Amino acid sequence: MKRAKLGAVCLVLLLGISLGVSICMERIHAPVARDLELAAKTVCEGDFETALSLEARADAAWQRWDRFRACFCDHTPMEEADALFRKLRVYAALKKEEEFAAACAELARKVSAVGEAHALRWWNFV
């Protein structure tokens, strides 16, 4: 009987941790994606300096949670996003506004997909 109780406690604990990670991943990535989408929109409206600050804030938030994300995510999308963040730095240094806006929009979708991949949705169980 002790083993059954211990097993049940372990399963409940594992479920709680899994739900917590799902909630955290969605909350971590949503603001990053939102800042990147806003940066792309801001560049299109002609305010490159504001877009640069939005992208810098998104990059800082992305880097802040790097180790946590690495524990639970597939590393391929993470590496693709990291590469796009570095590409944004080059576009910003060269003041290539169109490329910067396009890369921000692409990166926003990739970051959003990382968060959505861990969300508690019925299609993630299939």
C-alpha positions as CSV (number, residue, x, y, z in Angstrom):
1,M,0.0,0.0,0.0
2,K,2.9,2.4,0.7
3,R,4.2,1.9,-2.9
4,A,0.8,2.7,-4.3
5,K,0.6,5.9,-2.3
6,L,4.2,6.9,-3.2
7,G,3.4,6.2,-6.9
8,A,0.3,8.3,-6.7
9,V,2.2,11.2,-5.0
10,C,4.9,11.0,-7.7
11,L,2.4,11.1,-10.5
12,V,0.6,14.1,-9.0
13,L,3.9,15.9,-8.4
14,L,4.9,15.2,-12.0
15,L,1.6,16.5,-13.3
16,G,1.9,19.7,-11.2
17,I,5.4,20.3,-12.5
18,S,4.3,19.7,-16.1
19,L,1.4,22.1,-15.8
20,G,3.7,24.7,-14.2
21,V,6.2,24.5,-17.0
22,S,3.4,24.8,-19.6
23,I,2.1,27.9,-18.0
24,C,5.6,29.4,-17.5
25,M,6.6,28.7,-21.1
26,E,3.5,30.5,-22.5
27,R,4.0,33.5,-20.2
28,I,7.7,33.8,-20.9
29,H,7.4,33.8,-24.7
30,A,4.3,35.9,-25.2
31,P,5.8,39.2,-24.2
32,V,8.9,38.5,-26.4
33,A,6.8,37.8,-29.4
34,R,4.6,40.8,-28.8
35,D,7.6,43.1,-28.6
36,L,9.0,41.7,-31.8
37,E,5.7,42.1,-33.6
38,L,5.5,45.7,-32.4
39,A,9.1,46.3,-33.5
40,A,8.3,45.1,-37.0
41,K,5.2,47.3,-37.1
42,T,7.1,50.3,-35.7
43,V,9.8,50.0,-38.4
44,C,7.1,50.0,-41.1
45,E,5.7,53.2,-39.6
46,G,9.1,54.8,-39.9
47,D,10.3,54.8,-36.2
48,F,13.4,52.7,-36.4
49,E,14.9,53.9,-33.1
50,T,11.8,52.8,-31.1
51,A,11.9,49.4,-33.0
52,L,15.5,49.0,-31.9
53,S,14.6,49.5,-28.3
54,L,11.7,47.1,-28.5
55,E,14.0,44.5,-30.1
56,A,16.6,45.0,-27.4
57,R,14.0,44.4,-24.8
58,A,12.8,41.3,-26.5
59,D,16.4,40.0,-26.8
60,A,17.0,40.7,-23.1
61,A,13.9,38.8,-22.1
62,W,14.8,35.9,-24.5
63,Q,18.3,35.6,-22.9
64,R,17.0,35.9,-19.4
65,W,15.1,32.6,-19.7
66,D,17.6,30.8,-21.8
67,R,18.6,28.1,-19.3
68,F,15.0,27.4,-18.2
69,R,13.9,27.1,-21.8
70,A,16.9,24.8,-22.6
71,C,15.7,22.4,-20.0
72,F,12.3,21.8,-21.6
73,C,12.5,22.8,-25.3
74,D,13.7,21.2,-28.4
75,H,17.0,23.0,-29.1
76,T,16.5,23.4,-32.9
77,P,13.9,26.2,-32.7
78,M,15.9,27.8,-29.9
79,E,19.0,27.9,-32.1
80,E,17.0,29.3,-35.0
81,A,15.7,32.0,-32.9
82,D,19.1,32.8,-31.5
83,A,20.5,33.0,-35.0
84,L,17.7,35.4,-36.0
85,F,18.4,37.6,-32.9
86,R,22.0,37.9,-34.1
87,K,20.9,38.6,-37.6
88,L,18.8,41.5,-36.2
89,R,21.9,43.0,-34.7
90,V,23.6,43.1,-38.1
91,Y,20.5,44.6,-39.8
92,A,20.4,47.2,-37.0
93,A,24.1,48.1,-37.4
94,L,23.7,48.4,-41.2
95,K,20.4,50.3,-40.7
96,K,18.6,47.9,-43.1
97,E,15.1,48.7,-42.0
98,E,13.1,46.5,-44.4
99,E,15.2,43.4,-43.5
100,F,15.0,44.3,-39.9
101,A,11.2,44.4,-40.0
102,A,10.9,41.1,-41.9
103,A,13.3,39.4,-39.5
104,C,11.4,40.7,-36.5
105,A,8.1,39.4,-37.9
106,E,9.7,36.0,-38.6
107,L,11.3,35.8,-35.2
108,A,8.1,36.8,-33.5
109,R,6.4,33.8,-35.0
110,K,9.2,31.4,-34.1
111,V,9.2,32.6,-30.5
112,S,5.5,32.3,-30.3
113,A,5.7,28.8,-31.6
114,V,8.2,27.8,-28.9
115,G,5.7,29.0,-26.3
116,E,2.7,27.4,-28.0
117,A,4.5,24.0,-28.3
118,H,4.4,23.7,-24.5
119,A,0.9,25.1,-24.0
120,L,-1.8,22.9,-22.6
121,R,-3.9,22.4,-25.8
122,W,-5.7,19.2,-26.9
123,W,-3.8,19.1,-30.2
124,N,-0.5,18.9,-28.3
125,F,-1.6,15.5,-27.1
126,V,-2.1,14.0,-30.5
